[in-house]
Amino acid sequence: MRTIFLVLMLYGIFVFGVGCDSTSTPLSTVGLGVSRTQLETRLQIVLNEAIADDDPIIRCHGLETLALRGGTPAQQAVLVNLTHTAPAVRFAAAVAAGDAQVRQAQPVLNHLLKDESLSVRLAAGYAMEKLGDKRFTQWFDNTLFSNDAQVAAQACMLIGKLGETPLRSDSRSKLWRVLRKPEQYPLVKLQAAEALGRLGDKNIIPKLLVFAGSAYADDRLIAISGLEAIGGPEALSMLTVLADDPQLEVRLGAIRALGKHAQPQDLDLVRKSVTKKVEGDDPNDVTRVRGLALLALGALGEAPDAGLLYQAMADDNPITRIAAARATIDYLRRPKL
């Protein structure tokens, strides 16, 4: 099974994070004696450590999370990491450059259009288009039909993130062609379906419902992302079913996606899962559970839950810390609790 954090990376740090209104009323005191200032200070410490980590995957998560927060630190981190030796880091930095609108990165992004890694070239094209460059439509879309499953999936994901614009008025039809390609890879089908969900195509709901019934938890998690993006009664109904899934990770992902429709007992499960101990379980499984629980807590938590987020950002596990940081961004952007 793919690890959840590889899956989350594929969709631009934490597949469930659609973000909240950054203009929401700020919280002055957020609970259990933890102030907004304390949360923000620890959040920045976690992100600074992540973007300097020797592990490329941790650095990638840090870049994507920092891009969601925005501001000068994000711009500086992007510029430094665009020339990192690891292709995965260059990919994450390029995507972050587009998402955080780092215009100073354009000269380096132009250079990355000739990178040895096709994935990095894709990300550079995405960033340039996000920054207003109109050169990449056909060149970029050709990779959608690549026989390399990873590259085709990344292209689908980036097309979904670009959204529908005058330049991208036919993205839905192209993604449907990808989905229907004979002998298409399952990963690419799943990513094309999720991207169509991001674009609000309600015709993809039946496909997402099929993926939501997959035997693989990661597939169900990605289907949750597409259903959440589409919304509406049918998607809500399936998310409610998935909130009772036999696998805890899937339940937590669905609870996070349900948002205000989640039940009080769902939040109780989230809190319990945030503090889950290993106690004979596979440490990687515990990390997955805690990470997904933290994301749900950021979306649903109440004022006293600030203490749990604060504590998790000081955890020994770097994956747990970065998940807590991502959750804290969501938490602080929510309306006053």
C-alpha positions in Angstrom: 0.0 0.0 0.0 1.2 3.5 -0.8 2.0 5.4 2.4 -0.6 8.1 3.1 2.1 10.8 3.2 3.2 9.9 -0.3 -0.4 10.2 -1.4 -0.8 13.5 0.4 2.3 14.8 -1.3 0.9 13.9 -4.7 -2.1 16.2 -4.1 -0.2 19.1 -2.8 0.3 18.7 0.9 -2.5 17.0 2.7 -5.2 15.9 0.2 -8.0 17.0 2.5 -6.9 20.6 3.0 -9.1 22.8 0.9 -8.3 25.8 3.1 -10.5 28.2 4.9 -11.2 31.9 4.6 -8.1 33.7 5.7 -10.1 36.8 6.6 -11.9 35.0 9.4 -12.1 36.7 12.7 -8.7 35.9 14.5 -8.7 34.1 17.8 -7.1 36.0 20.7 -7.0 33.2 23.2 -7.5 29.8 21.7 -7.8 27.4 24.6 -6.1 25.6 27.5 -3.9 28.6 28.1 -2.5 28.5 24.6 -2.6 31.9 22.8 -2.8 32.5 19.1 0.7 34.0 19.3 2.1 30.8 20.9 0.5 28.7 18.2 1.9 30.9 15.4 5.4 30.9 17.0 5.5 27.2 17.3 4.0 26.8 13.8 6.8 28.8 12.3 9.5 26.9 14.2 8.1 23.6 12.8 8.0 24.9 9.3 11.5 26.3 9.5 12.8 22.9 10.7 10.9 21.0 8.0 12.2 23.1 5.1 15.8 22.6 6.3 15.4 18.8 7.0 17.9 16.4 5.4 15.0 14.1 4.5 13.6 15.3 1.1 10.1 14.1 1.9 9.9 16.1 5.1 11.3 19.1 3.3 8.6 18.7 0.6 5.9 18.7 3.2 7.4 21.7 4.8 7.5 23.6 1.5 3.9 22.8 0.6 2.6 23.7 4.1 4.6 26.9 4.2 3.1 27.8 0.8 -0.4 27.5 2.2 0.6 29.9 5.0 2.1 32.3 2.5 4.1 35.4 3.3 7.8 36.3 3.1 9.1 33.0 4.7 7.3 31.0 2.0 8.9 33.0 -0.7 12.4 32.7 0.7 12.0 29.0 1.2 10.8 28.4 -2.3 13.7 30.4 -3.8 16.3 28.4 -1.8 14.8 25.0 -2.6 14.2 25.4 -6.3 17.8 24.3 -6.9 17.9 21.5 -4.4 19.7 18.3 -5.5 16.6 16.1 -4.9 14.0 16.2 -7.8 11.1 15.7 -5.3 12.2 18.9 -3.5 12.5 20.9 -6.8 9.0 19.6 -7.7 7.5 20.7 -4.4 9.3 24.1 -4.5 8.1 24.7 -8.1 4.5 23.9 -7.2 4.8 26.1 -4.1 6.1 28.9 -6.2 2.9 28.9 -8.2 0.6 28.4 -5.3 2.3 31.2 -3.2 2.7 33.5 -6.3 6.4 33.8 -5.9 7.2 36.0 -8.9 10.9 36.3 -8.0 11.1 32.6 -8.9 10.4 33.1 -12.6 14.0 33.1 -13.8 14.7 29.8 -12.0 11.4 28.3 -13.1 12.4 29.1 -16.7 15.6 27.2 -16.1 13.7 24.3 -14.6 11.7 23.9 -17.8 14.8 22.1 -19.0 15.3 20.0 -15.9 16.4 16.4 -16.3 13.2 15.3 -14.4 10.0 15.4 -16.3 8.1 15.8 -13.1 10.1 18.9 -12.2 9.5 20.3 -15.7 5.8 19.7 -15.2 5.8 21.6 -11.9 7.7 24.5 -13.4 5.2 24.8 -16.2 2.4 24.7 -13.6 4.0 27.5 -11.6 4.7 29.6 -14.7 1.0 29.3 -15.7 -0.1 30.2 -12.2 2.0 33.3 -12.5 0.3 34.3 -15.8 2.5 32.7 -18.5 0.3 31.4 -21.3 2.8 29.3 -23.2 2.2 25.9 -21.7 -1.3 24.7 -22.5 -0.6 22.1 -25.2 2.9 21.3 -24.1 1.7 20.6 -20.5 -1.4 18.6 -21.5 0.6 16.2 -23.7 1.9 14.6 -20.5 -1.7 13.7 -19.5 -1.5 10.7 -21.8 2.0 9.6 -20.9 2.6 5.9 -20.5 4.5 6.7 -17.2 1.8 6.3 -14.6 3.5 8.7 -12.1 3.9 11.5 -14.6 0.4 11.1 -16.0 -1.0 11.2 -12.4 1.0 14.3 -11.6 -0.2 16.0 -14.8 -3.9 15.2 -13.8 -3.3 16.6 -10.3 -1.8 19.8 -11.6 -4.5 20.3 -14.2 -7.1 19.9 -11.4 -5.2 22.5 -9.3 -5.0 25.0 -12.2 -8.8 25.0 -12.2 -11.1 26.2 -15.0 -10.0 29.5 -16.7 -10.3 30.9 -20.2 -7.0 29.2 -20.9 -8.3 25.9 -19.4 -11.9 25.7 -20.6 -11.5 22.2 -21.9 -9.8 20.6 -18.9 -12.8 18.4 -18.0 -13.0 16.9 -21.5 -9.3 16.1 -21.4 -9.5 14.5 -18.0 -12.4 12.3 -19.2 -10.2 11.2 -22.2 -7.5 10.3 -19.7 -9.9 8.4 -17.6 -11.3 6.4 -20.6 -7.9 5.6 -22.2 -7.7 1.9 -22.9 -5.7 -0.1 -20.3 -5.2 3.1 -18.3 -3.3 2.7 -15.0 -5.5 2.5 -11.9 -3.5 5.3 -10.2 -4.1 7.6 -13.2 -7.8 6.8 -13.3 -8.1 7.7 -9.7 -6.2 10.9 -10.0 -8.1 12.0 -13.1 -11.4 11.3 -11.2 -10.1 13.4 -8.2 -9.1 16.2 -10.5 -12.6 16.2 -12.1 -14.0 16.5 -8.6 -11.8 19.5 -8.0 -13.2 21.0 -11.1 -16.7 20.5 -9.8 -17.8 17.9 -12.5 -20.8 16.1 -10.9 -20.7 13.5 -13.6 -17.7 12.0 -11.9 -19.6 11.2 -8.7 -20.5 7.6 -9.8 -16.8 6.9 -10.5 -15.7 8.4 -7.2 -18.3 6.2 -5.4 -16.7 3.2 -7.0 -13.3 4.3 -5.8 -14.7 5.0 -2.4 -15.5 1.3 -2.2 -12.0 0.2 -3.1 -10.2 -2.4 -1.0 -7.3 0.0 -0.6 -7.6 2.7 2.1 -5.5 5.2 0.2 -7.8 4.9 -2.8 -10.8 5.6 -0.5 -9.0 8.6 1.0 -8.4 10.1 -2.5 -12.0 9.5 -3.4 -13.0 11.4 -0.2 -11.0 14.4 -1.5 -13.0 14.4 -4.8 -16.3 14.0 -3.1 -15.5 16.8 -0.7 -14.6 19.1 -3.5 -17.9 18.4 -5.4 -20.1 18.6 -2.3 -23.9 18.2 -2.5 -26.3 15.6 -1.1 -25.0 12.6 -2.9 -21.4 13.3 -1.9 -22.4 14.1 1.6 -24.3 10.8 1.8 -21.2 8.8 0.8 -18.9 10.7 3.2 -21.3 9.9 6.0 -21.0 6.2 5.1 -17.2 6.5 5.0 -17.2 8.1 8.4 -18.2 4.6 9.7 -15.6 2.8 7.6 -13.9 -0.2 9.2 -10.5 1.4 8.7 -9.7 4.2 11.1 -7.7 6.2 8.6 -10.6 6.4 6.2 -13.1 7.3 9.0 -10.8 10.2 10.0 -10.5 11.4 6.5 -14.3 11.3 6.0 -14.9 13.1 9.3 -12.6 15.9 8.3 -14.3 16.2 4.9 -17.8 16.2 6.5 -16.9 19.4 8.4 -19.9 21.0 10.1 -21.9 17.8 9.2 -19.7 15.7 11.5 -21.3 14.3 14.7 -20.2 15.0 18.2 -19.0 11.5 18.6 -16.8 12.0 15.5 -14.9 14.8 17.2 -14.5 12.5 20.3 -12.9 9.9 18.0 -10.6 12.5 16.5 -9.4 13.6 19.9 -8.7 10.0 20.9 -6.8 9.3 17.7 -4.6 12.4 18.0 -3.1 10.9 21.2 -3.0 7.3 19.9 0.0 5.4 21.3 2.0 2.6 19.6 1.4 -0.1 22.2 2.2 -3.0 19.9 0.8 -1.3 16.7 3.0 -0.6 13.7 4.6 2.8 14.3 3.9 3.8 10.7 0.2 3.0 11.1 0.1 5.1 14.3 1.7 8.0 12.4 -0.9 7.7 9.7 -3.7 7.8 12.2 -2.3 10.7 14.2 -1.7 12.7 11.1 -5.2 12.3 9.7 -6.7 12.9 13.2 -4.7 16.2 13.4 -6.0 17.3 10.0 -9.5 16.6 11.2 -8.9 18.4 14.5 -7.7 21.5 12.6 -11.0 21.5 10.6 -13.4 20.6 13.5 -11.7 21.2 16.8 -13.1 23.6 19.4 -11.3 26.2 21.4 -9.8 23.8 24.0 -8.3 21.7 21.3 -5.6 24.3 20.6 -3.6 22.6 23.4 -3.6 19.3 21.5 -2.3 21.0 18.3 0.3 22.9 20.3 1.6 19.7 21.9 1.6 17.8 18.6 3.8 20.5 17.0 6.4 19.5 19.6 6.1 15.7 19.0 9.3 13.7 18.4 8.0 12.5 15.0 8.6 15.0 12.2 5.6 13.8 10.2 3.4 14.3 13.2 4.8 17.8 13.7 4.2 18.8 10.1 0.7 17.4 10.1 0.0 19.4 13.3 1.4 22.5 11.6 -0.9 22.0 8.6 -3.9 21.5 11.0 -2.9 24.6 12.9 -3.1 26.7 9.8 -6.6 25.5 9.2 -7.5 26.0 12.9 -6.3 29.6 13.0 -8.1 30.5 9.8 -11.5 29.4 11.1 -14.1 31.8 12.5 -13.9 32.7 16.2 -14.6 29.6 18.3 
